[in-house]
Amino acid sequence: MTHTMANLIVIGGGLAGCEAAWQAAEQGLSVDLYEMRPGLSTGAHETDLLAELVCSNSLGSTLEDRASGMLKMELHRLGCHLLECAERAAVPAGAALAVDRSLFSNLVTQGILGHPRIQLIRREVETIPEGLCIVASGPLTSPALADDIAEMAGQENLSFFDAIAPIVLRESIDMGIAFRASRYQQDSRDPGDYINCPLDRDQYGAFVRELRAAERIPMRAFEQAIVSGVRAGRFFEGCLPVEILADRGEEALAFGPMRPVGLVDPRTGRRAHAVVQLRQDNVADTLYNMVGFQTNLKYQEQKRIFRLIPGLQNCEFARFGQMHRNTFIASPELLLPSLQMASRPALLFAGQITGVEGYLGNIATGLLAGVNAVRIFHGAHPMVLPRTTMIGALCHYVTHAPLKDFQPMKANYGILQPLEGATRQVKRKRARAYADRSLAELELQLAATAA
């Protein structure tokens, strides 16, 4: 790379990279933010906007007694810029935060472009530069940079396959069959934030049989690329293609993305055997995402199979589902909980390349990396958040998990330090206690850091 006068280089204009650059710039550093798109495509992105959401448009629950709600609470306290953009771009999604993808990415892009201390450079970075740097190049890191990371680290990259779900036009959904409702909603006057397509037992069985037999897309060249001798080939258990899940058993979908619990079909007054949910994907309310229906079926097969779902028999697709390769580093052997590389403290990693999964987790690691880059620049000790916070627990997990079978991890209560006392036995009280403890210890951490 050529010489730069910036205090900090951030590689990657996704969620983590944008949050990292924004945090560092707000705290006084001059930042060069590199994004290779649109000059070099990833095979999964569709626009040249920063922080483009490739998969779902949901950032998870807003309830503080849920893991993602607890993480949002922490991000609010830490002054997260992308969470603010997400809330400005919100669309109805019950107790979840879902966004209009285009509006969200535009808000982030405008924030980055309008910041006086951030320079956006549209160019691929092939080698990691010297000096203070954050690598947030994401799961679709270019082969040249991936090879440089592997050579520098002396470690092989790991990779897995991820998939995205189709999006359909709202006007093509048959609302004579489908119905609006949110799970367990109490007020019958509330139309609900989701569109639900019910299937009886016979319809479900026929759908599963056709899904299992459907033709799938062969892996593309970039999917099959060998990076440092390791061929991509594993699925991420947290985001399985719907056809792979169907292969695991006749009722796997009915107990997974098609579970009908908490939903009553108004035509019958009963719960269906299975339900396909669709979530609003844009502010204009014209696009709906098929929740949990990540897929790698051929496009014509997606049309044929998904039109077997009652209510979607005439649906039109704004985007088909697809699969792509995700790459992440061997963080347990390479990184510290501060997200610094153990052998090179001025180099930090953030986002999905570290093995953190989920939009909020990516944003959170970007925030921490940006804050720590500022601290490193000023000669202060980097901040390590306690494992009683969700951010701290995520960073601890990806830097301490056994490397064998290491897979990405998203926010969940299982990675937190256990609570003491009776609250361990009551699920919702336990969750509330986790959130209260997190906020209290986060305040202590911030006070100690500021002192």
C-alpha positions, 0 to 999 in steps of 0.5 A: 500500500502507498503511504498515508497520512491518516492516523488509522487505516480501516479495511472494509466498508461493512458494518464493523468497518464503518462503526470502527471508522466512525468511532475513531473519527469521532474521537479525533483520529483521521481515518482512511476507510478502504472499500473495494466495491464497486471496483471488485465485486464480492459475488453477494453484494448488489450495491456500492453502498457501505454497510449493505445488508446481504442476508436478513434485514433483522437486527434481532429482538429489542427486548432487554431480556433477550440476548440481542436486546441486551446487546442493543442496550450495551451498544446504546450506552457505548454510543453506537452510530450504526444502531442509531442509523438502524433505528432511523431506518426501522420497519415494523417487525414486532418486538424486533428491529428490522430495517429498510436495507436501502435506507439503512445503508444510505444513512451509514454511507452519508454519515461516513462520507459527511465526516470531516475526518474520514476519507473513503477510498474505493480500492482493494487492499491486497496486503495489510499495511504497517502502522495502526490498522483495523481489518474488517474486510468481512466474510467475503475478503478478497483472495489476495488479502485473505492470502496475505492475512494467512501468510502473516498470521502463520495460520490457515483460514477457516471457511464455511458456506452461508446463505440468504433468503428470497424476497417477494413482492407484497402485492403478489402474496395471496392475502385470502390465504395468508394472514397478518399476525405476530406470535402470541399477540394479545390484541385482536385489533393489532394487525400484526407485523408478519405475513403468515402462510399456513400449511396443513399436514398434507401440504407440508409433507408435499412441500418437504418432499419437493424441497428435498428433491429440488435441484441445487446450484453447483458451487461457483468458482469463488466458492470453491477457491482454495485459500492457504490450502483449505477448501471451503466446504462446511455449513454454518449451523446457525444459518442452514439452507432450508433444503439442508435442514429438510434433509435432516428429518420430515419435521425438521422445518416444522420445528425450525423456521416453519414452527407454527407456535403462537399463531392462529389461522383466522380462517380455521381458528386453529394453529396450522401444522406449519407456517412460513413467515414473511417480514417487511423488508422496506419502508414502502412495505412493498417487499417481504423477506421469507424468514429462515428460508436461506437456500441454494436451490436453482432459481427456477426451482425456487419459483416452483418449490416456494410457490407450493406454499399456500399464499405464495402460489403466484408470488413474484421474486424481487431477489432469489436466495443464494449461497456464498462462501464466508471466511474467518480467521483462527481467532482463538490462536491469533487475537486478544479479547481487545481484538488486537493481534497478539503478535502485532498489537497495532493491528486489530480485527473486527466483524465477521472475519473474527468469528462473531456472527450476526449484524449486532455482533459485527457492529459491536466488534467494530465499535470496540476495535475503533475505541481501542485504536484510539487508545492505542494511538494515544498510548493508553491500555486497550479496553477489554469489556467484562464477560458479564457484558454481551460484547465482552462475552462475544470477544472472549468466546472468539479469542478463547474457544477451542480451535477444533470445530470453531464456528461463528458465534452470535449473542446468546446467554450461554457465553455469559458468566453464570449468575449466582443465586435463585435467578438462575432457575427462572428464565425471564428473571434470569435474562433480566438479571443478566441485563441489569448486571451487564449495564452495572458492570459496563458503567464501572468499566467506563468509569475506570477507563475514563479515570 
